[in-house]
Amino acid sequence: MSVKRNIIANYLGQGWAALMGIAFVPLYVRALGVESYGLIGVFTVLQAWMTLLDLGLTPTLNREMARLKAGAHTAESIRDLLRSLEIIYAGLAVLMIAIVWFCAPWLASNWLQAVTLPAETVIKAIKIMGFVLATRWLEQVYRGVLQGVQDQVWLNICQGVLATIRWGGAYLVLAYVSPTITNFFVWQGGISIFAAAILVHRTYCLLPHTSRTAKFSLEALVEVRSFASGMFLSAILTFALTQADKLVISTLLPLEQLGYYMLASTAVGGLSQLITPMTTAVYPKLTELAAKNDSLVLKYTYQQSCEWMAAVIIPPSLLLSIFAYPTLLLWTGDSRLATEVAPVMALLALGTLCNGLMNMPYMLQLAFGWTSLSVRVNFVAVAIMVPAIVWVVPRFGTVGAASIWFILNFCYVVIVAHLIYRRLLPSEKWVWYRRAVALPMLGGGVAAGSVYWLVPMPTSRGDAGIYVAVALIVMFCIVVATLPSVKRTLMQSVKVIWNTKCA
């Protein structure tokens, strides 16, 4: 399956799913009320925390499925591994449901402060929420399989349809059956069961057939324990790195400052929607090529992917950084709010830009099964970053916390990337720094500086829209001009479209 086709499918599919999740929010609030909608927010928080129970098994399964395509597994061994993980996940899902079920009364009375909702309604909603969390969590197992075997076009079509049914159907239930929070979660649970069934069927259709039934295999789990444990520890440390700033700010600064910081974080968090679709498509292919020891194709695929990542992440990141004020003015329509948030968003965007550029080297590292570096690096980062945030926040406020995020990710680019290339692709290190980092960053910076100094800063929301659009287009064009493979591909696509139109 073409990596390019998977990337396009991921952007379309994940973009549509994200749009469905956002588009119906005002309708849910109107139908349920703000307090009931708050329980959906609780569900989102719990779902994020539940990912820590994954134990690194989903990315491990993704990797092993990619290695299957390279001949690193037999049909029997890969089915035994999947069956073993299915049993583990099923047991953890039952445990998850039981924990939420028995903790529901305590959560309703001690954690959630409902005013108008009856306690019985809140308890019932939390209990159903536990079942939904477990089924949504099980879906991830089979998504990991399908991503690993690079069946990503089908997966994204399926996810787009399911997201439409999941969120659009929930509104129809609220609008035409009964506008209660329990009905919302019952619908979500039913769709998750349906989704899991479809994903299971597709998974087993694609796996190679065997003459015997798959079985639980301790040996299969032992073989992947090193990679899985590395991914698990890395996930915990990454969670700490991304949440420490918010925890410290919420403790040491007024709630208003936390609100400003969360607004900036939310805006910058949208950049991850540009990173994930590409890494999801490229990672299985790099893993397959690494397993085959096909170094020439691996280098070519990796170089292409790094250039495309630069094209995708640099222009919007520079927009949110250099043009933070007009972007916030366009988004919020509040000039005072934009002034308060802009410095924080600028630093967070620069840090996320460095983080995005590091994603492809990180995928290369995982493709070779090398997780120990990430664990060691992130452990050191947590040990330094958390005390640093505690020290800077009382002195420099939210700008200090955002500065730590930028410095951390800048060090990743300068130091950690060097360590990755020294071991895996020594000949590609300076190629990456020059072609995927320095040149496009220089081009984007020159373009941004030209717009910044030549075009007057907007004072109204309408002017901000035009200003932001012009800045983004200019930066994208200049950045693409510095990336040979991206420029060549886009020019070929334009020629094909032009020739087709003229024919």
N, C-alpha and C positions, 0 to 999 in steps of 0.2 A: 504494500500500500504506500502511495506517495506521501512523503512527509509534508510536502506543500499542501496537498489536499487535506491532510489531517489538521494542519494549522488553520486553514480556512474554515474547515468544519468546526473546530474548537471555538474560534472567535464567533462564528454565527450561532452555534448551539449554546455556548455558555453565556454569550451576550443576550440571547433571547430569554434564557432561563432567569438571568439577573433582572432583565426588564420586567418579566412577569412577576417576580418577587417584589419589585418596587411599585409597579403600576397600580396594583390593587390595594396598596396600603391605605390611601385616603378613604377608599370604599369600606374597608374593614373597620376603620376608626369610626366612620359614620354609622355603620350598621351595629357595631358592638359597643361603642363608647370607648373613651380613653382608658378607663380602668380595666375593662376586659381585654382590650388590645395590649395592655401591659403584660398580660400573661403570655402573649405571643413573644414579647420581648424576653421574658423569662425562659421560654422554650429555646430561643436563639442562644442565650447565654449558656444554658445547660448543654445544648448541642455542641458548642465550642469546647466545653470542658470534657465532654464525653470522648472527644477525639484522642485524649490522652490514654484512654483504655485500649486504643488500637494496638499498643505495644510494638509498633513498627511493622506489623504484619501485612498491612495493605500495600505499602511501597515495596515490601519484600516480594509479595505475590506478583505485583506488577513487573518487577525485575525478572523473576523466574519465568514468567510467561513470555517475556521478550527473549530470554535465553533459549526457550523452547524452539523458537523460530530459527535459532542458530544451531540447533541440534545438540544442545547441552542437556536435554532431558529426553527420556523415552516417554511414550504415551502412558505407561503404567506409573512412572515416577511422578509425572506432573499431576495426574489424577489423584494419586495418593496424597500429594502435598495439598492439593485443593481440598480433598475430603478431610484431612487432618485439621486444616484451618477452619473449615466449615463447622466442625464439631466444637472447636475452641470458641469461635464466634457465637455459635448458638448458645453455649453455656454462659458466656459473658452477657449475651442479650437477655437471657432469663434472669441472671443476677441483676442486671440493670433494671429490669421491670420490677423485680421484687424490692430492690432498694428504694426506688421512687414510690412504689405502692405503700410501703410501710412508713416511709418518711413524709408522705403527703400531709397528714394532719399537722405534724410539727412545722413543715415548711409553710403551710397556710396560716398558722397562728403566730409563728415566731420570726419568719423571714419576710413574708409578704404582708403588707399593711393594707388590706382591702377595706374600703369605707362603705361602698354601696352594694358590693357583691356579697351574697350570703356565704358563710364559711363552707357550707356543704357544696356549693357550686365550685368554689375554688379548689377544694379537696378532690372533687370528682374530676375537674379539669386536669389537675396535676397527675392523677392516676392514669388518665388516658394519655397524657403527655409522655409518661414513661414508656408506654407501649409504642407510641409514635417514634420516640427517640431510638428505641431498640430496632424497629423495622427500618428506619432511615439509615441507621448505622450498618445494618446487614446489607443494605443496597450497595454500600461502598466496596464490599468484598468483590462483587461481580463487576462493578465499574472498574476496579483495579485490574481484573482479569482482561476485560475487553480493551482497556487502554494498553495493556502489555502486549496483546496479540495484534495491536494496531488496527482494531476494528472501530476506529474513532468516528468515521462518517456515520455509520449506523447508530453508534452510541449517542451522538449529538442530536441526530434526528429524533431518536427515542426520548432523550432528555428534554428536548424542546416541546414535544407533544405532551409528555408527562407534566412538565412545568405549567403548561397552559391549562391542562385538566386539574392539576393540583390547586393552583391559585385561582383560576377563573371559576372552576367548579365550586370551590369553597365559597366564593361570593354568591353564586347562584343558590347554594344551600342556605346561606344567611338571608338572602333577599326573599326567597320563595318558600322556604320550609320553616325555619325558625332562627332568629338572630341571636343565638346563644354561643358562648365560647366552647361549650362541650360539643356542640354540633360541628364547630370548626375543626376541633381536634379529632373527632370521629371520622370526618371526611379525610383528614390528612392520614390517619392510620389506614383507612381502606385503600387509598391510593398507593401508600407505601407497600402494602401487601401485593397489590396488583403489579407495581413496578418491580418488586423483588422477583415475582414469578416470571415476568418477561425477561429480566436480566439472567435469571438462572437458566431458562430455556435457551437463550441465545448463547450463553457460555458453553453449555454442554453440546450444543450443535457444532461449535467451532473447535472444540477440543478433539484431538485424534482418538479414534475408537480403540478399545482394547478387548481382549478375549475374556477378561475377568472383571469383577466389580471392584471399584475403588475401595480402599480401606484406610483406617487410621494408621499412620506410620510415624513412630517416634524417630526412626532413622531419618525420614524426610525433614522433620522439624529440626533435628540436630544439625543437619547440613546447612540450614539457613540461619541458625541461631546467631552467628556472629554479625551478619548484615542486619538482621532484625533488631538485635539489641543495640547496635550502633544507631539505627534510625530512631529507635525509641528514646534513647538518651539525648540524641540531637533534637528531637521534637520537644522534649521537656525543656531543654536549655533555650531553644528558640522561643518557646512560649514565654519563658521568663524574660528573655531579652525584649520581646515586643510588648509585654504587659507591665514591666517594672516602672516605666516612666509614668504611666497612668495611675498606678497604685501610689507612688510617692507623691505625685501632685495632688491626688485626692486626699492625702493625709496631711500634707504640709501647707497647702494653699487654699484660699477660699473657693467655694463651689463655683463661683463665677469664672475663675481662672481655669478650672477644670473644664467648664463648658466651652471656653474659647479653644482650649487644647484639643478637646474631642471634635470640635468642628473642623479644625485643621487636619486632624488625623483621619476624619471621615473623607474629606476631600482628597487627601493624598492616598488613602486606601484604595481609591478607584484605579490607581496605577497598577495594582496587583491584577486587575481584570485584563490588563494588556500583557502581563508576564505569563500568567498561568497557562493560557491556551497554547502558547508556543512551547513551553517546557513540557507540557503534557504530551505533545506530539513528538518532540525531538528525543526525549529521554529513552523511550523503548527502542528507537532506531539506533541510538548510540550504544545501548546495551547489547543489542543484537550484533552490531559490528564489532564491538569489543570481544564478545564471545567467539566470533569467527576469526579474530586476529586480522581483520581486514583493515590494515592501518591506512591505506591510501584513501579508501572510500570514507573511512571514519574522519580523517583530517578534512576532507572536502566537505562532508556533511556538517562537521563542527564549525568550520570557517563560515559557511553559508548561514548557519543558524546564528552565530555571533553577530554577523552583519545585520541580519533581520531584526535581532533583538535590539541592536543599537537604533535602527530606524524606527522601531515601535516605541521605545521607552524614552529616548533622549528628547524629542520635541515636546511631548506633553509634560515631562518632568521639568524642563527648563521653563515652560509656560507657567507651571504652578510655583516655580521659584522666582524667576526674574519678574514675572508679571503677576505676582500673587495678588496685589491690590485690585487691578481691574478684573481678574478672574473671580475674586470673592465678591466684588461689586456686582458683577453679572449674575452670580449665583444667588446672593442674598438680597441684593437691592438696598443694602444698608451700608453707607459709606463709613460710619463710625465703627461698625462691627468689622468691616473689611480692614480698616486701619489697625485695629487691635490684633486681628488674627494673622495678617499678612506676614510679619517677621517669623512667626512660628511655622507657618505653612511653607515658607521659602526654605527653611532649614530642613524640615521633614522631607520635602520633595527632593532636595539634593541627596539626602541620605538614602531615600528610596531609589533614586536614580543609580547610585553606586550599588545598591543591593540588587537591582534589576540586571545591571551589567554582569554581576557575579553569578547570576543564575545558570548561565551556560557552563562556565567552569565547574560549578557545583554539580550539574547534571553529568558532566564528563567524569567527575570524581565518583559519583554513584554508579555510573555505567561500568566502572572497573571494580565495583564492590568495596571501595575504600571509604569507610565511614569513620574510622578512628580520628582522622584529621579534624573533621567537623566537630566531633565530640570534644577533643582537646581544645580547639580554638574557641568554641562557644563556652566551654567551662571557664577559660581564662577571661573571655569577654564578660560573662556574668560576674565574675569575681571583681573585675575592675569597674564595669559599667554601673552596677547597682550602688556601690559606695559613692561613685562620682555623681550620680544623679541626686543622691541624698545630700551631698555637699553643695551642688550648684543650685538646686531648686530654691532653697531659702534665700540665696544671694542674688540669683539672676532670674528667678521665676521660670515660666514655661519656655522662654527662649533658651535658658540654660539646658533644660531637658532635651529640647530639640537639637541643640548643638552636640550633645553627647551622642545622639542617634546618627548625626551626620559624620562625626569623627570615627565612630565605630565602623560604619560601612565604608568610609574612605580607607581605613586601615585594611579592611578586607581586600579591596582592590589592589592596594600597594603591596601588602605583605602576603596574605593568604593565597592570592592568585599566583604569586611567584612560587610558593610551595607546591601548589597543584601542578603547575607546568613543569617544574623541575623534575618531578617524578613521572608524570604521564606523557606529556608532549613537549619536551624541551625546545624543539625546533619551532614551535608555534607561539611561544611566549611573546616575543617582540612583535610578531605578526598581529597577535590579538591586541596588545597595547597600542600599536600604531593604527591598525585598520578599524578596530571595533570600539576603541576608547578615545584615543587622542584626536585623530582627525575628525570624526563626527562631532565630538565635544567642541573642538575648536570651531568647526563650521557652524554648529548650532549657537555657540556663544557669540560669534561675529554677527550672525543674523539677528539674534536677540538684541545685541547691543545697538545695531543699526536701527531697529524699530524703536527701541527705548529712547534713543537720543533724537531721532528724526520725527517721530510722530508724537504729538502732544498727548499727555496722559488724560484719559477720559474722566468726565465728572458726572456723567449720568449712566444709567443702566443700559440704555440703548446704544450709546457711544461705546460702552465697554464691550458689548457684543461684537461690534465691528472691529474694534481694536484687538480683541482676543483672537478673532478669526484670522485677521491679517497676520498677526504675530505667529500663530500656529502654522499657517500655510507657508510663510516665508522660511521659518525654521525647518519645517519638514522638507521643503525643496532643497535647501542648502545641505542638510544632513544627508539626504539621499544622494546628492551629487558627490559626496565624499566616500560613498560605499559602492564599490565597483559591481559586485554581484547583484545588489538590490537595484541599482540604476539600470543595469543590463536587463534584468527580468521585467522591470516596469516598462522600459522602452519597448521590449518585445511585445508585451501585453497591449500597449497602446497601438503598435503597428498592426497587430492582429485585429483589434477592434476597428481601427481605421480602414483596413483593407476589407473587412467584412461589411462595413457600412457603405463603402464605395462600390462594392461588387454588385 
